[in-house]
């Protein structure tokens, strides 16, 4: 069985935290994820409240050489509370929103070595602003650019995996939504996230992180005015870290997914998404991911 020194163990804990949060989209990494039709703007003056529950389960950690590490596992159960307000800047639609993750990581291990984690903690708060340079409801075409500023407000311990990352992050996310047939539409979303330094890594080292990138797409079938079925895929890469001047390999993950969204009434929407990772490197490969979201317009 592979053994870890105290310092290597601390480094692994931070890696697990980053992998779990990146793949589940909390904090800064929420910008790397999007559900179907997320970039259709509501009328100016609309308020929107959202609650998410995200679950992920993995019994496989894939190292940087593409090899499975036996005796590894991770479960994640995370909630997100989000508030959005839509308004106009001149003739252009815009929104401002606040994202607050919370929840925990459990049953974490690599190579049979259990790793300390918080069953519940608050994650880093993100302030998000979106603008729509193209807002064309007549032809059902929308182009948006969202900017996420993630603040180091979450709970953080360098030796315990939790939802706080102890660094600033800035994400820019362009998105294009358009119809390809009367009942079919497409979402195309990109993302780049840049990171500040974490000056309090395991053993007091400074952790620098390179930008990471995401490409995501959804194909949507509109069964009715209130029901949509979607299939999609995403891939995320980059984010190589440097620990006290020592470079570590970047992380990669590719995910396939399916979603069902349903308007329960004119102001309430439910969304259910399921998926699985089909490829991973230097990351946990999830056997299952699930997202449940409830949205209320008011």
ZIDALIN-V324814 format. One record per residue. N is the residue number from 0. RES is the residue in one small letter. NEAR is the number of other C-alpha atoms within 10 Angstrom. Layout:
n	res	near
N	RES	NEAR
N	RES	NEAR
This chain:
n	res	near
0	x	8
1	x	10
2	x	11
3	x	14
4	x	8
5	x	12
6	x	12
7	x	12
8	x	19
9	x	21
10	x	20
11	x	19
12	x	25
13	x	22
14	x	19
15	x	27
16	x	20
17	x	22
18	x	19
19	x	26
20	x	23
21	x	23
22	x	25
23	x	22
24	x	18
25	x	29
26	x	32
27	x	29
28	x	24
29	x	20
30	x	26
31	x	28
32	x	20
33	x	20
34	x	20
35	x	26
36	x	20
37	x	10
38	x	23
39	x	19
40	x	20
41	x	16
42	x	13
43	x	15
44	x	12
45	x	14
46	x	17
47	x	18
48	x	17
49	x	18
50	x	17
51	x	17
52	x	18
53	x	20
54	x	17
55	x	23
56	x	21
57	x	21
58	x	20
59	x	23
60	x	27
61	x	21
62	x	16
63	x	16
64	x	9
65	x	13
66	x	13
67	x	20
68	x	17
69	x	16
70	x	17
71	x	20
72	x	24
73	x	23
74	x	18
75	x	20
76	x	18
77	x	26
78	x	21
79	x	21
80	x	14
81	x	18
82	x	17
83	x	17
84	x	20
85	x	20
86	x	18
87	x	14
88	x	11
89	x	7
90	x	9
91	x	13
92	x	20
93	x	23
94	x	22
95	x	16
96	x	18
97	x	18
98	x	23
99	x	21
100	x	26
101	x	23
102	x	20
103	x	20
104	x	25
105	x	20
106	x	17
107	x	23
108	x	22
109	x	25
110	x	17
111	x	15
112	x	16
113	x	16
114	x	19
115	x	18
116	x	22
117	x	17
118	x	16
119	x	16
120	x	20
121	x	22
122	x	30
123	x	26
124	x	22
125	x	28
126	x	18
127	x	21
128	x	19
129	x	21
130	x	23
131	x	24
132	x	14
133	x	15
134	x	18
135	x	13
136	x	11
137	x	6
138	x	9
139	x	13
140	x	16
141	x	20
142	x	20
143	x	21
144	x	20
145	x	20
146	x	21
147	x	25
148	x	20
149	x	26
150	x	20
151	x	21
152	x	19
153	x	20
154	x	18
155	x	20
156	x	17
157	x	20
158	x	20
159	x	17
160	x	29
161	x	31
162	x	31
163	x	26
164	x	28
165	x	22
166	x	21
167	x	18
168	x	22
169	x	21
170	x	23
171	x	20
172	x	22
173	x	18
174	x	20
175	x	20
176	x	23
177	x	19
178	x	16
179	x	12
180	x	9
181	x	8
182	x	13
183	x	16
184	x	20
185	x	22
186	x	24
187	x	20
188	x	23
189	x	22
190	x	22
191	x	21
192	x	23
193	x	16
194	x	18
195	x	16
196	x	18
197	x	19
198	x	14
199	x	15
200	x	21
201	x	22
202	x	13
203	x	12
204	x	16
205	x	16
206	x	22
207	x	21
208	x	21
209	x	15
210	x	17
211	x	22
212	x	19
213	x	22
214	x	18
215	x	22
216	x	23
217	x	24
218	x	19
219	x	23
220	x	18
221	x	15
222	x	11
223	x	10
224	x	9
225	x	13
226	x	16
227	x	20
228	x	21
229	x	23
230	x	19
231	x	20
232	x	18
233	x	20
234	x	21
235	x	23
236	x	18
237	x	18
238	x	22
239	x	16
240	x	20
241	x	18
242	x	17
243	x	14
244	x	11
245	x	9
246	x	13
247	x	15
248	x	15
249	x	18
250	x	24
251	x	25
252	x	23
253	x	20
254	x	21
255	x	18
256	x	18
257	x	20
258	x	21
259	x	18
260	x	22
261	x	17
262	x	17
263	x	13
264	x	10
265	x	9
266	x	11
267	x	16
268	x	18
269	x	17
270	x	20
271	x	18
272	x	20
273	x	18
274	x	20
275	x	20
276	x	21
277	x	14
278	x	17
279	x	25
280	x	21
281	x	22
282	x	25
283	x	30
284	x	29
285	x	25
286	x	14
287	x	15
288	x	22
289	x	19
290	x	19
291	x	18
292	x	18
293	x	18
294	x	18
295	x	17
296	x	15
297	x	10
